[in-house]
């Protein structure tokens, strides 16, 4: 059993939320199989804007890149017909409000909370969106705080969001465990001094271009087992 952290700082998109249902919405607007590439492009451009001090909003970046992708694939042609593009964008982005949690999340979070570990999401999106996710699952009451990079400016993996989370939680970095499915997020947390746990979710081997995390788990329930054991 690994030493328990005082706080688990939790990434939200893909780590806790299951984004697979977005695939049907992308297919419905003529972009079959593109939801993962779109999301990766949102992260890429959000990182780039953060790097040059623009402090992007997730919804704005997602909207712009989805419009670009739709028009490149002929949705809304001729160009004057923006209504079709706007309708398609609204249909796709509206799916974020209905995303479920991965099945392992609820039992894992409940077990960690019962063991006295504080739970604090830190998202590159908006807290309002993640709040709806937790509320729908009946888990909002388990959270000690809900944090977004929108309160800081730059996106993770910039150092500022991790420092903000530590300040809000009132703990030193060594007492906080960053939990994420994204290696880039854990690399940022590690650079800020936090402990790190990778939720692998069948992703294969850890990419060797990043420093290895302290813990590797198949899901939040597995992580809780490693941290809490039989307690």
C-alpha positions as CSV (number, residue, x, y, z in Angstrom):
1,X,0.0,0.0,0.0
2,X,1.4,3.4,-1.1
3,X,1.3,6.3,1.4
4,X,-1.9,8.1,1.1
5,X,-1.9,11.7,-0.1
6,X,-3.9,14.3,1.8
7,X,-5.5,15.6,-1.4
8,X,-6.2,14.0,-4.8
9,X,-6.3,16.7,-7.5
10,X,-8.4,15.2,-10.3
11,X,-8.3,16.0,-14.0
12,X,-11.8,15.8,-15.4
13,X,-12.0,15.4,-19.2
14,X,-11.3,11.8,-20.2
15,X,-9.8,11.0,-16.7
16,X,-13.2,11.0,-15.0
17,X,-15.6,11.7,-17.9
18,X,-16.2,9.1,-20.6
19,X,-16.1,11.1,-23.9
20,X,-16.9,8.2,-26.1
21,X,-20.6,9.2,-26.5
22,X,-19.4,12.3,-28.4
23,X,-18.6,10.0,-31.3
24,X,-22.3,9.6,-32.3
25,X,-22.7,13.4,-32.3
26,X,-19.7,13.9,-34.5
27,X,-21.1,11.2,-36.8
28,X,-24.5,12.9,-36.9
29,X,-22.9,16.2,-38.3
30,X,-20.7,14.4,-40.9
31,X,-17.5,14.1,-38.9
32,X,-17.5,10.4,-38.2
33,X,-14.4,9.2,-36.3
34,X,-13.1,12.7,-35.6
35,X,-14.0,13.4,-32.0
36,X,-10.6,12.3,-30.6
37,X,-8.7,14.3,-33.2
38,X,-10.8,17.4,-32.5
39,X,-10.3,17.1,-28.8
40,X,-6.5,16.7,-29.2
41,X,-6.5,19.9,-31.4
42,X,-8.4,21.8,-28.7
43,X,-5.7,20.8,-26.2
44,X,-2.9,21.7,-28.6
45,X,-4.2,25.1,-29.4
46,X,-5.2,25.8,-25.8
47,X,-1.6,25.0,-24.8
48,X,-0.3,27.3,-27.6
49,X,-2.5,30.2,-26.6
50,X,-1.5,29.7,-22.9
51,X,2.2,29.8,-23.9
52,X,1.9,33.2,-25.4
53,X,-0.2,34.6,-22.6
54,X,-3.7,34.6,-24.2
55,X,-5.5,32.7,-21.4
56,X,-8.0,30.9,-23.6
57,X,-11.5,29.6,-22.6
58,X,-12.1,26.0,-23.4
59,X,-15.5,26.5,-24.9
60,X,-14.2,29.3,-27.2
61,X,-11.3,27.1,-28.5
62,X,-13.6,24.1,-28.9
63,X,-16.1,26.2,-30.8
64,X,-13.6,27.7,-33.2
65,X,-11.9,24.5,-34.1
66,X,-15.1,22.6,-34.5
67,X,-16.4,25.3,-36.9
68,X,-13.2,25.1,-38.8
69,X,-13.4,21.3,-39.1
70,X,-17.1,21.4,-40.2
71,X,-16.5,24.0,-42.9
72,X,-13.5,22.1,-44.2
73,X,-15.8,19.1,-44.7
74,X,-18.4,21.0,-46.5
75,X,-21.0,21.5,-43.7
76,X,-22.8,24.8,-44.3
77,X,-21.7,25.2,-47.9
78,X,-22.2,27.7,-49.5
79,X,-20.1,29.8,-47.2
80,X,-23.0,32.2,-46.6
81,X,-25.0,29.5,-44.9
82,X,-23.6,29.8,-41.3
83,X,-26.8,28.6,-39.7
84,X,-26.1,25.0,-40.6
85,X,-22.6,25.2,-39.1
86,X,-23.9,26.8,-35.9
87,X,-26.5,24.1,-35.6
88,X,-23.9,21.4,-36.0
89,X,-21.6,23.0,-33.5
90,X,-24.4,23.4,-31.0
91,X,-25.3,19.7,-31.4
92,X,-21.8,18.5,-30.8
93,X,-20.9,20.7,-27.9
94,X,-24.2,20.1,-26.3
95,X,-23.1,16.6,-25.7
96,X,-20.6,17.6,-23.0
97,X,-23.5,18.2,-20.6
98,X,-24.6,14.6,-21.0
99,X,-21.3,12.8,-20.7
100,X,-21.2,10.0,-18.1
101,X,-18.5,9.2,-15.7
102,X,-16.4,6.1,-16.3
103,X,-17.8,3.2,-14.3
104,X,-14.8,3.0,-12.0
105,X,-15.0,6.7,-10.9
106,X,-17.9,6.5,-8.4
107,X,-16.6,3.6,-6.4
108,X,-13.1,4.9,-6.5
109,X,-14.0,8.4,-5.3
110,X,-16.3,7.1,-2.6
111,X,-13.6,4.8,-1.2
112,X,-11.0,7.6,-1.2
113,X,-13.3,10.0,0.5
114,X,-14.3,7.4,3.1
115,X,-10.6,7.0,3.9
116,X,-10.3,10.7,4.5
117,X,-8.6,11.8,1.2
118,X,-9.8,15.2,0.0
119,X,-11.0,15.3,-3.6
120,X,-10.5,18.4,-5.7
121,X,-11.1,18.4,-9.5
122,X,-8.9,20.8,-11.5
123,X,-10.2,21.1,-15.1
124,X,-9.0,22.9,-18.2
125,X,-12.7,23.5,-18.9
126,X,-15.4,25.3,-16.8
127,X,-16.4,24.3,-13.3
128,X,-20.0,24.7,-14.4
129,X,-19.7,21.9,-16.9
130,X,-17.9,19.5,-14.5
131,X,-20.3,20.3,-11.7
132,X,-23.2,19.1,-13.9
133,X,-21.2,15.9,-14.5
134,X,-20.7,15.2,-10.8
135,X,-24.2,16.3,-9.9
136,X,-25.8,13.9,-12.4
137,X,-23.8,11.1,-10.8
138,X,-24.7,12.2,-7.2
139,X,-21.1,12.8,-6.4
140,X,-20.9,16.6,-6.0
141,X,-21.1,16.3,-2.2
142,X,-17.9,14.3,-2.1
143,X,-15.8,17.1,-3.5
144,X,-14.0,19.5,-1.2
145,X,-13.6,22.2,-3.9
146,X,-14.0,22.5,-7.7
147,X,-11.3,24.3,-9.6
148,X,-10.8,25.5,-13.1
149,X,-7.9,27.0,-15.0
150,X,-10.3,29.8,-15.9
151,X,-9.7,31.2,-12.4
152,X,-5.9,31.4,-13.1
153,X,-5.4,32.0,-16.8
154,X,-3.2,29.5,-18.5
155,X,-4.1,25.9,-19.0
156,X,-2.4,22.9,-17.5
157,X,0.4,21.9,-17.8
158,X,1.5,25.5,-17.1
159,X,2.7,25.7,-13.5
160,X,0.1,28.2,-12.4
161,X,-2.9,25.9,-12.2
162,X,-1.1,23.4,-10.0
163,X,0.2,26.2,-7.7
164,X,-3.4,27.5,-7.6
165,X,-4.7,24.1,-6.5
166,X,-2.1,23.8,-3.8
167,X,-3.0,27.2,-2.5
168,X,-6.7,26.6,-2.5
169,X,-6.2,23.2,-0.7
170,X,-3.7,24.7,1.8
171,X,-1.2,21.8,1.4
172,X,2.4,21.4,0.3
173,X,3.0,19.8,-3.1
174,X,4.3,16.5,-1.5
175,X,0.8,16.0,0.1
176,X,-1.1,16.3,-3.1
177,X,-1.5,13.6,-5.8
178,X,-2.4,14.6,-9.3
179,X,-4.6,12.0,-11.0
180,X,-4.9,12.1,-14.8
181,X,-5.1,10.0,-17.9
182,X,-2.9,12.5,-19.8
183,X,0.9,12.1,-19.4
184,X,1.3,15.8,-20.2
185,X,-0.8,16.8,-17.2
186,X,1.2,14.6,-14.9
187,X,4.4,16.0,-16.3
188,X,3.2,19.5,-15.4
189,X,2.2,18.3,-11.9
190,X,5.5,16.6,-11.4
191,X,7.4,19.8,-12.3
192,X,5.3,21.6,-9.7
193,X,6.3,19.1,-7.1
194,X,3.1,17.1,-6.8
195,X,2.9,13.3,-6.7
196,X,1.4,11.7,-9.8
197,X,-0.9,8.8,-10.7
198,X,-1.6,7.7,-14.2
199,X,-5.0,6.3,-15.0
200,X,-4.0,4.2,-18.0
201,X,-7.5,3.0,-19.2
202,X,-6.0,0.6,-21.7
203,X,-3.7,3.1,-23.3
204,X,-0.8,0.7,-23.5
205,X,2.7,1.6,-22.3
206,X,3.6,4.9,-20.6
207,X,5.2,7.1,-23.3
208,X,8.9,7.2,-22.5
209,X,9.3,10.9,-23.5
210,X,7.7,11.7,-20.1
211,X,9.0,11.1,-16.6
212,X,7.3,8.0,-15.1
213,X,4.4,8.6,-12.6
214,X,4.6,7.4,-9.1
215,X,1.5,5.2,-9.5
216,X,-0.2,3.5,-12.5
217,X,-3.8,2.4,-12.1
218,X,-6.4,1.0,-14.5
219,X,-9.2,3.2,-13.0
220,X,-10.1,5.2,-10.0
221,X,-11.2,2.1,-8.1
222,X,-7.8,0.5,-8.7
223,X,-6.1,3.7,-7.6
224,X,-8.2,3.7,-4.4
225,X,-7.2,0.1,-3.7
226,X,-3.5,1.0,-4.1
227,X,-3.8,4.0,-1.8
228,X,-6.3,2.8,0.8
229,X,-6.0,-1.0,0.7
230,X,-8.2,-2.7,3.3
231,X,-8.6,0.4,5.4
